[in-house]
Amino acid sequence: ELKLKFREKCPEGHMKCASRIITITHGGRNMDRLADGITDYYVKKKCIPDEKREIYSYGFKLIFADIINFAMVGIIGALFGRFFDSVVFLAFLWTVRRYSGGFHAKTFALCRTSMLVTFGTVLAVSYFAAKSAFVFPMCALMCIFCIVTVIIFAPVAHPNKKLTEKQKKSNRIRAVIWSSILSAAALTGVYFDYELAVTACVTLFVDGILMYAGIAYNGKCAENN
């Protein structure tokens, strides 16, 4: 349906390129084919058992999705002259979220969109927060919010990723440790490079927000199921 609409507006010579753009934006079939192709290659080489084909294929798709998300965040950061902010954003977000859990989109396209919206929000908020006369107190409150949220709710349950009690305890401890370490580093950084430090603090604050979003979203999904 999307291709038909595009064909009405575009010359025939541009259809091939347009089709690729639509594919990447609305479903990621190219990424699926690449992941399936790599999986099939390793299955034929007997490096992967045939019965685990779907598991490995999905794993490759997750890797490619992360690469695309990270690359897009880096490119957007560079375009706005804030490449190092994008590095800080990815490092702080990923480090805490891998243990704390949080909101996870159902599709790769929605995941990509939510990542870019989150990054754009962090850039905007940190830009204006850095101009505040109360930078340190503001950053301290954001870090405290993140740590308290992690202590109370981490790890946020996900319907597709069941954890044992041992894993939950381990993830909670690691989430608390990492959120505390990163908060201390970010607050210390206010006295050295306050712009990057503010980006770090806002990212930690967003980490906490995404945990609440994950709790609400996962609960809604559970009700629907």
Backbone as CSV, one residue per row, in Angstrom:
resi,resn,N_x,N_y,N_z,CA_x,CA_y,CA_z,C_x,C_y,C_z
1,GLU,0.830,-1.205,0.000,0.000,0.000,0.000,0.862,1.251,0.000
2,LEU,1.932,1.242,0.808,2.852,2.380,0.859,3.554,2.567,-0.475
3,LYS,3.955,1.425,-1.098,4.647,1.501,-2.378,3.727,2.046,-3.461
4,LEU,2.441,1.689,-3.436,1.500,2.177,-4.422,1.329,3.682,-4.313
5,LYS,1.225,4.182,-3.089,1.095,5.620,-2.870,2.340,6.347,-3.352
6,PHE,3.506,5.749,-3.093,4.750,6.386,-3.478,4.898,6.397,-5.000
7,ARG,4.408,5.337,-5.665,4.528,5.216,-7.117,3.726,6.313,-7.812
8,GLU,2.624,6.736,-7.202,1.795,7.777,-7.795,2.499,9.124,-7.810
9,LYS,3.414,9.333,-6.876,4.049,10.636,-6.729,5.461,10.684,-7.288
10,CYS,6.088,9.531,-7.537,7.497,9.510,-7.907,7.692,8.975,-9.318
11,PRO,8.717,9.472,-10.016,9.059,8.917,-11.323,9.468,7.467,-11.179
12,GLU,9.300,6.691,-12.265,9.601,5.261,-12.235,11.060,5.007,-11.897
13,GLY,11.949,5.910,-12.346,13.380,5.718,-12.116,13.768,5.787,-10.657
14,HIS,12.938,6.382,-9.841,13.250,6.534,-8.412,12.585,5.457,-7.559
15,MET,11.834,4.562,-8.165,11.072,3.588,-7.388,11.969,2.633,-6.605
16,LYS,13.081,2.250,-7.219,13.967,1.295,-6.545,14.523,1.892,-5.268
17,CYS,15.008,3.138,-5.366,15.556,3.826,-4.192,14.458,4.089,-3.172
18,ALA,13.288,4.511,-3.646,12.175,4.797,-2.747,11.741,3.548,-2.004
19,SER,11.756,2.430,-2.716,11.361,1.161,-2.095,12.287,0.811,-0.941
20,ARG,13.572,1.077,-1.135,14.538,0.784,-0.070,14.299,1.659,1.145
21,ILE,14.008,2.934,0.894,13.750,3.858,2.008,12.523,3.408,2.788
22,ILE,11.458,3.033,2.068,10.226,2.581,2.718,10.484,1.314,3.503
23,THR,11.287,0.417,2.940,11.590,-0.845,3.607,12.306,-0.620,4.921
24,ILE,13.281,0.276,4.925,14.050,0.533,6.143,13.166,1.191,7.197
25,THR,12.298,2.114,6.757,11.485,2.873,7.703,10.288,2.096,8.214
26,HIS,9.726,1.223,7.388,8.463,0.576,7.746,8.579,-0.940,7.821
27,GLY,9.486,-1.433,8.616,9.475,-2.872,8.855,10.824,-3.523,8.881
28,GLY,11.834,-2.935,8.230,13.181,-3.472,8.311,13.339,-4.834,7.665
29,ARG,12.682,-5.053,6.484,12.805,-6.366,5.851,14.232,-6.667,5.420
30,ASN,14.981,-5.608,5.032,16.383,-5.826,4.652,17.184,-6.371,5.829
31,MET,16.912,-5.820,7.013,17.607,-6.286,8.205,17.222,-7.728,8.527
32,ASP,15.955,-8.060,8.322,15.493,-9.428,8.551,16.189,-10.401,7.613
33,ARG,16.280,-10.007,6.347,16.925,-10.882,5.364,18.403,-11.079,5.675
34,LEU,19.062,-9.998,6.082,20.473,-10.098,6.413,20.689,-11.010,7.615
35,ALA,19.859,-10.834,8.652,19.976,-11.679,9.845,19.696,-13.138,9.514
36,ASP,18.658,-13.369,8.699,18.326,-14.746,8.299,19.434,-15.360,7.453
37,GLY,20.018,-14.526,6.578,21.090,-15.025,5.719,22.319,-15.431,6.515
38,ILE,22.693,-14.604,7.497,23.851,-14.924,8.338,23.575,-16.178,9.160
39,THR,22.357,-16.262,9.684,21.983,-17.444,10.471,22.040,-18.710,9.613
40,ASP,21.493,-18.636,8.395,21.506,-19.793,7.483,22.935,-20.220,7.162
41,TYR,23.815,-19.223,6.995,25.218,-19.522,6.694,25.857,-20.342,7.818
42,TYR,25.629,-19.914,9.064,26.218,-20.624,10.202,25.539,-21.964,10.466
43,VAL,24.254,-22.056,10.092,23.571,-23.349,10.209,24.174,-24.351,9.233
44,LYS,24.423,-23.884,7.994,25.024,-24.759,6.981,26.435,-25.189,7.386
45,LYS,27.136,-24.283,8.080,28.493,-24.598,8.545,28.458,-25.435,9.828
46,LYS,27.229,-25.713,10.286,27.000,-26.512,11.499,27.576,-25.846,12.755
47,CYS,27.665,-24.508,12.705,28.082,-23.746,13.891,26.880,-23.450,14.780
48,ILE,25.674,-23.489,14.180,24.436,-23.240,14.908,23.495,-24.415,14.667
49,PRO,22.924,-24.999,15.714,21.954,-26.090,15.536,20.711,-25.581,14.815
50,ASP,20.177,-26.374,13.913,19.018,-25.961,13.122,17.816,-25.621,14.005
51,GLU,17.664,-26.315,15.129,16.515,-26.066,16.001,16.611,-24.723,16.728
52,LYS,17.806,-24.109,16.702,17.979,-22.808,17.354,18.111,-21.674,16.343
53,ARG,17.695,-21.951,15.103,17.802,-20.973,14.030,17.085,-19.662,14.381
54,GLU,15.846,-19.753,14.851,15.057,-18.554,15.134,15.667,-17.726,16.259
55,ILE,16.216,-18.395,17.253,16.814,-17.685,18.387,18.011,-16.855,17.927
56,TYR,18.893,-17.498,17.127,20.085,-16.793,16.652,19.724,-15.691,15.657
57,SER,18.741,-15.958,14.811,18.314,-14.952,13.847,17.801,-13.709,14.569
58,TYR,17.000,-13.925,15.606,16.478,-12.798,16.385,17.616,-12.053,17.089
59,GLY,18.603,-12.812,17.556,19.761,-12.186,18.194,20.520,-11.285,17.239
60,PHE,20.713,-11.735,15.988,21.380,-10.906,14.983,20.562,-9.656,14.677
61,LYS,19.247,-9.796,14.635,18.381,-8.641,14.383,18.524,-7.601,15.492
62,LEU,18.622,-8.064,16.733,18.813,-7.139,17.858,20.134,-6.403,17.740
63,ILE,21.183,-7.131,17.349,22.507,-6.514,17.184,22.462,-5.444,16.096
64,PHE,21.866,-5.784,14.949,21.784,-4.823,13.846,20.936,-3.617,14.231
65,ALA,19.857,-3.862,14.970,19.000,-2.756,15.409,19.772,-1.803,16.318
66,ASP,20.576,-2.364,17.230,21.380,-1.523,18.127,22.419,-0.728,17.344
67,ILE,23.052,-1.369,16.361,24.059,-0.679,15.545,23.428,0.502,14.814
68,ILE,22.247,0.265,14.230,21.550,1.336,13.510,21.149,2.454,14.470
69,ASN,20.608,2.094,15.630,20.200,3.106,16.616,21.391,3.936,17.081
70,PHE,22.489,3.269,17.430,23.680,3.976,17.901,24.241,4.892,16.817
71,ALA,24.262,4.390,15.576,24.794,5.183,14.474,23.937,6.430,14.234
72,MET,22.624,6.276,14.274,21.732,7.411,14.040,21.856,8.453,15.144
73,VAL,21.988,7.986,16.388,22.181,8.922,17.497,23.499,9.672,17.326
74,GLY,24.556,8.965,16.949,25.854,9.606,16.731,25.810,10.616,15.606
75,ILE,25.130,10.278,14.520,25.028,11.188,13.373,24.253,12.447,13.747
76,ILE,23.142,12.270,14.436,22.338,13.428,14.853,23.137,14.308,15.813
77,GLY,23.860,13.669,16.739,24.700,14.441,17.657,25.751,15.241,16.911
78,ALA,26.373,14.623,15.901,27.407,15.312,15.113,26.810,16.467,14.321
79,LEU,25.626,16.270,13.760,24.973,17.318,12.968,24.660,18.548,13.805
80,PHE,24.354,18.324,15.082,24.052,19.443,15.978,25.283,19.925,16.745
81,GLY,26.462,19.412,16.372,27.690,19.807,17.043,27.795,19.278,18.465
82,ARG,27.126,18.149,18.731,27.119,17.588,20.092,27.385,16.074,20.048
83,PHE,28.397,15.722,19.277,28.729,14.303,19.121,29.103,13.661,20.451
84,PHE,29.903,14.366,21.265,30.322,13.796,22.553,29.129,13.635,23.502
85,ASP,28.131,14.491,23.330,26.897,14.327,24.108,26.202,13.020,23.733
86,SER,26.245,12.680,22.441,25.623,11.433,22.002,26.349,10.227,22.577
87,VAL,27.680,10.329,22.693,28.470,9.242,23.286,28.114,9.082,24.761
88,VAL,28.020,10.207,25.477,27.651,10.180,26.896,26.246,9.616,27.060
89,PHE,25.338,10.059,26.224,23.952,9.584,26.274,23.883,8.067,26.127
90,LEU,24.535,7.537,25.106,24.494,6.095,24.855,25.159,5.312,25.982
91,ALA,26.303,5.811,26.461,27.041,5.104,27.515,26.238,5.045,28.816
92,PHE,25.659,6.167,29.217,24.918,6.222,30.486,23.589,5.478,30.370
93,LEU,22.905,5.651,29.242,21.613,4.996,29.066,21.776,3.479,29.041
94,TRP,22.714,3.002,28.236,22.894,1.559,28.065,23.401,0.893,29.338
95,THR,24.331,1.554,30.034,24.934,0.951,31.227,23.898,0.678,32.310
96,VAL,23.022,1.635,32.549,22.006,1.455,33.595,20.883,0.543,33.120
97,ARG,20.398,0.759,31.888,19.232,0.027,31.397,19.471,-1.466,31.236
98,ARG,20.701,-1.854,30.985,20.968,-3.282,30.802,20.683,-4.075,32.077
99,TYR,20.717,-3.387,33.230,20.426,-4.046,34.509,19.081,-3.623,35.104
100,SER,18.694,-2.368,34.875,17.460,-1.858,35.490,16.219,-2.229,34.694
101,GLY,16.388,-2.420,33.383,15.228,-2.657,32.541,14.471,-1.367,32.316
102,GLY,13.310,-1.469,31.663,12.524,-0.272,31.384,11.619,-0.495,30.197
103,PHE,11.285,0.590,29.532,10.406,0.503,28.371,11.118,-0.155,27.197
104,HIS,10.463,-1.147,26.578,10.986,-1.792,25.373,9.883,-1.815,24.329
105,ALA,10.167,-1.250,23.164,9.176,-1.193,22.091,8.930,-2.578,21.501
106,LYS,7.735,-2.745,20.925,7.371,-4.042,20.353,8.034,-4.287,19.007
107,THR,8.298,-3.222,18.242,8.889,-3.374,16.915,10.200,-2.606,16.833
108,PHE,11.038,-2.990,15.865,12.317,-2.311,15.686,12.102,-0.868,15.247
109,ALA,11.076,-0.630,14.426,10.803,0.730,13.961,10.401,1.633,15.127
110,LEU,9.547,1.120,16.014,9.134,1.887,17.185,10.297,2.080,18.141
111,CYS,11.150,1.071,18.247,12.349,1.170,19.089,13.252,2.292,18.593
112,ARG,13.453,2.329,17.274,14.300,3.359,16.676,13.703,4.737,16.896
113,THR,12.398,4.838,16.708,11.723,6.120,16.892,11.820,6.599,18.332
114,SER,11.564,5.692,19.281,11.611,6.068,20.698,13.026,6.450,21.126
115,MET,14.040,5.776,20.557,15.426,6.118,20.865,15.760,7.526,20.388
116,LEU,15.359,7.860,19.172,15.657,9.184,18.612,14.883,10.281,19.333
117,VAL,13.633,9.993,19.682,12.832,10.972,20.435,13.454,11.201,21.816
118,THR,13.885,10.113,22.450,14.519,10.223,23.768,15.798,11.041,23.686
119,PHE,16.614,10.756,22.678,17.870,11.500,22.519,17.601,12.974,22.231
120,GLY,16.633,13.239,21.359,16.288,14.630,21.062,15.816,15.376,22.304
121,THR,15.045,14.693,23.139,14.555,15.293,24.382,15.707,15.594,25.328
122,VAL,16.646,14.644,25.433,17.817,14.844,26.301,18.639,16.036,25.818
123,LEU,18.851,16.146,24.505,19.609,17.278,23.962,18.925,18.603,24.281
124,ALA,17.607,18.659,24.092,16.870,19.902,24.324,16.873,20.284,25.798
125,VAL,16.565,19.322,26.663,16.508,19.606,28.101,17.884,19.996,28.636
126,SER,18.914,19.271,28.224,20.267,19.566,28.718,20.752,20.926,28.221
127,TYR,20.337,21.312,27.019,20.728,22.616,26.464,20.214,23.756,27.345
128,PHE,18.945,23.676,27.727,18.356,24.733,28.544,18.762,24.605,30.021
129,ALA,18.930,23.377,30.489,19.323,23.174,31.885,20.722,23.710,32.141
130,ALA,21.600,23.587,31.135,22.980,24.066,31.286,23.047,25.582,31.452
131,LYS,22.006,26.274,31.034,21.973,27.732,31.152,21.381,28.194,32.487
132,SER,20.903,27.248,33.273,20.283,27.591,34.552,21.327,28.040,35.579
133,ALA,20.883,28.887,36.491,21.771,29.335,37.567,21.865,28.286,38.668
134,PHE,21.025,27.265,38.586,21.007,26.219,39.610,21.368,24.861,39.001
135,VAL,22.446,24.842,38.237,22.835,23.630,37.513,23.091,22.462,38.463
136,PHE,23.913,22.669,39.480,24.285,21.554,40.353,23.088,20.996,41.132
137,PRO,22.282,21.842,41.799,21.112,21.292,42.508,20.169,20.539,41.568
138,MET,19.974,21.071,40.364,19.104,20.431,39.397,19.648,19.054,39.006
139,CYS,20.960,19.002,38.754,21.604,17.737,38.382,21.541,16.741,39.537
140,ALA,21.745,17.238,40.752,21.708,16.366,41.925,20.324,15.741,42.094
141,LEU,19.273,16.530,41.889,17.907,16.011,42.009,17.625,14.953,40.944
142,MET,18.119,15.171,39.732,17.900,14.197,38.654,18.607,12.880,38.955
143,CYS,19.811,12.968,39.491,20.568,11.762,39.840,19.906,11.010,40.996
144,ILE,19.447,11.767,41.989,18.768,11.148,43.135,17.499,10.440,42.667
145,PHE,16.771,11.079,41.769,15.553,10.476,41.219,15.868,9.135,40.564
146,CYS,16.934,9.101,39.780,17.337,7.868,39.099,17.701,6.780,40.102
147,ILE,18.545,7.115,41.068,18.999,6.118,42.043,17.835,5.570,42.865
148,VAL,16.964,6.460,43.342,15.817,6.029,44.153,14.898,5.123,43.338
149,THR,14.660,5.501,42.068,13.815,4.687,41.194,14.414,3.305,40.983
150,VAL,15.727,3.266,40.787,16.425,1.992,40.591,16.319,1.126,41.852
151,ILE,16.538,1.739,43.005,16.477,0.994,44.268,15.096,0.370,44.482
152,ILE,14.050,1.113,44.143,12.680,0.647,44.397,12.195,-0.358,43.350
153,PHE,12.482,-0.083,42.078,11.827,-0.855,41.015,12.721,-1.796,40.205
154,ALA,14.029,-1.602,40.228,14.903,-2.443,39.385,14.959,-3.875,39.901
155,PRO,15.001,-4.835,38.975,14.836,-4.665,37.520,13.356,-4.692,37.128
156,VAL,13.008,-3.862,36.146,11.629,-3.820,35.659,11.361,-5.090,34.869
157,ALA,10.273,-5.773,35.203,9.940,-7.043,34.552,9.577,-6.822,33.092
158,HIS,9.939,-7.789,32.264,9.593,-7.761,30.850,8.973,-9.099,30.485
159,PRO,7.812,-9.093,29.824,7.120,-10.358,29.526,7.914,-11.318,28.660
160,ASN,8.826,-10.799,27.842,9.606,-11.660,26.944,10.977,-12.031,27.501
161,LYS,11.250,-11.577,28.711,12.560,-11.870,29.304,12.371,-12.183,30.780
162,LYS,12.075,-13.423,31.058,11.856,-13.844,32.433,13.196,-13.992,33.158
163,LEU,13.242,-13.492,34.393,14.451,-13.587,35.208,14.195,-14.457,36.429
164,THR,15.215,-15.197,36.821,15.115,-15.967,38.058,15.299,-15.009,39.231
165,GLU,14.985,-15.459,40.419,15.147,-14.613,41.604,16.608,-14.218,41.788
166,LYS,17.499,-15.139,41.475,18.934,-14.853,41.578,19.337,-13.760,40.593
167,GLN,18.835,-13.843,39.356,19.143,-12.835,38.343,18.550,-11.473,38.714
168,LYS,17.349,-11.489,39.276,16.722,-10.232,39.700,17.554,-9.537,40.775
169,LYS,18.002,-10.309,41.738,18.811,-9.749,42.820,20.122,-9.203,42.289
170,SER,20.768,-9.969,41.400,22.033,-9.547,40.813,21.865,-8.276,39.986
171,ASN,20.812,-8.222,39.155,20.573,-7.047,38.321,20.251,-5.815,39.157
172,ARG,19.496,-6.006,40.247,19.160,-4.879,41.116,20.421,-4.296,41.741
173,ILE,21.274,-5.163,42.254,22.523,-4.708,42.881,23.393,-3.958,41.874
174,ARG,23.539,-4.538,40.684,24.366,-3.905,39.653,23.773,-2.589,39.174
175,ALA,22.445,-2.539,39.064,21.795,-1.301,38.644,22.008,-0.189,39.664
176,VAL,21.910,-0.540,40.941,22.127,0.446,42.005,23.585,0.919,41.999
177,ILE,24.505,-0.017,41.870,25.929,0.331,41.867,26.265,1.243,40.691
178,TRP,25.827,0.851,39.494,26.168,1.628,38.305,25.476,2.988,38.291
179,SER,24.232,3.051,38.709,23.546,4.345,38.745,24.210,5.277,39.758
180,SER,24.706,4.719,40.851,25.399,5.532,41.870,26.747,6.015,41.360
181,ILE,27.499,5.113,40.723,28.816,5.477,40.177,28.680,6.544,39.097
182,LEU,27.740,6.330,38.174,27.556,7.286,37.078,27.028,8.623,37.584
183,SER,26.185,8.586,38.615,25.685,9.835,39.201,26.828,10.624,39.824
184,ALA,27.688,9.927,40.553,28.848,10.589,41.176,29.761,11.180,40.106
185,ALA,29.978,10.424,39.029,30.839,10.907,37.942,30.228,12.129,37.265
186,ALA,28.921,12.074,37.034,28.239,13.191,36.373,28.268,14.450,37.237
187,LEU,28.011,14.303,38.528,28.001,15.463,39.423,29.405,16.048,39.584
188,THR,30.393,15.184,39.602,31.786,15.667,39.652,32.129,16.415,38.369
189,GLY,31.601,15.901,37.258,31.880,16.514,35.964,31.314,17.904,35.805
190,VAL,30.331,18.268,36.636,29.750,19.613,36.567,30.824,20.675,36.755
191,TYR,31.855,20.364,37.542,32.919,21.327,37.832,34.014,21.333,36.766
192,PHE,33.925,20.427,35.785,34.954,20.341,34.746,34.373,20.640,33.359
193,ASP,33.386,19.878,32.950,32.717,20.123,31.662,31.218,20.021,31.932
194,TYR,30.653,21.134,32.388,29.284,21.076,32.897,28.262,20.746,31.817
195,GLU,28.549,21.066,30.558,27.588,20.767,29.500,27.429,19.262,29.315
196,LEU,28.554,18.549,29.227,28.496,17.091,29.121,27.927,16.475,30.392
197,ALA,28.291,17.062,31.524,27.802,16.552,32.812,26.287,16.694,32.905
198,VAL,25.756,17.810,32.432,24.304,18.008,32.446,23.624,16.986,31.542
199,THR,24.215,16.728,30.380,23.686,15.692,29.477,23.645,14.340,30.188
200,ALA,24.703,14.032,30.928,24.771,12.768,31.665,23.672,12.693,32.719
201,CYS,23.472,13.780,33.449,22.445,13.794,34.506,21.044,13.684,33.928
202,VAL,20.801,14.385,32.832,19.487,14.306,32.193,19.243,12.886,31.677
203,THR,20.290,12.237,31.158,20.170,10.858,30.684,19.811,9.918,31.829
204,LEU,20.431,10.113,32.980,20.100,9.292,34.146,18.652,9.532,34.584
205,PHE,18.221,10.776,34.524,16.839,11.100,34.849,15.889,10.377,33.887
206,VAL,16.247,10.376,32.611,15.438,9.687,31.591,15.434,8.186,31.839
207,ASP,16.562,7.646,32.316,16.615,6.230,32.684,15.500,5.896,33.672
208,GLY,15.348,6.757,34.671,14.295,6.562,35.662,12.908,6.665,35.050
209,ILE,12.710,7.660,34.183,11.419,7.849,33.513,11.068,6.614,32.675
210,LEU,12.066,6.074,31.977,11.828,4.896,31.133,11.486,3.661,31.963
211,MET,11.965,3.621,33.194,11.587,2.516,34.076,10.101,2.598,34.418
212,TYR,9.628,3.799,34.740,8.197,3.983,35.020,7.363,3.672,33.782
213,ALA,7.860,4.103,32.613,7.150,3.822,31.360,7.088,2.316,31.116
214,GLY,8.181,1.623,31.439,8.218,0.175,31.275,7.240,-0.529,32.194
215,ILE,7.142,-0.061,33.431,6.200,-0.644,34.396,4.764,-0.477,33.900
216,ALA,4.438,0.729,33.430,3.083,1.014,32.943,2.783,0.231,31.673
217,TYR,3.729,0.214,30.740,3.522,-0.435,29.446,3.438,-1.965,29.596
218,ASN,4.347,-2.526,30.364,4.350,-3.974,30.554,3.097,-4.424,31.296
219,GLY,2.642,-3.596,32.236,1.412,-3.931,32.954,0.212,-3.911,32.033
220,LYS,0.186,-2.953,31.112,-0.913,-2.859,30.157,-0.898,-4.050,29.209
221,CYS,0.311,-4.442,28.784,0.439,-5.602,27.890,-0.052,-6.866,28.582
222,ALA,0.284,-6.999,29.877,-0.130,-8.177,30.637,-1.647,-8.248,30.734
223,GLU,-2.305,-7.087,30.911,-3.759,-7.043,30.996,-4.399,-7.456,29.673
224,ASN,-3.776,-7.001,28.567,-4.311,-7.301,27.238,-4.158,-8.770,26.888
225,ASN,-3.102,-9.395,27.445,-2.874,-10.814,27.183,-3.743,-11.695,28.086
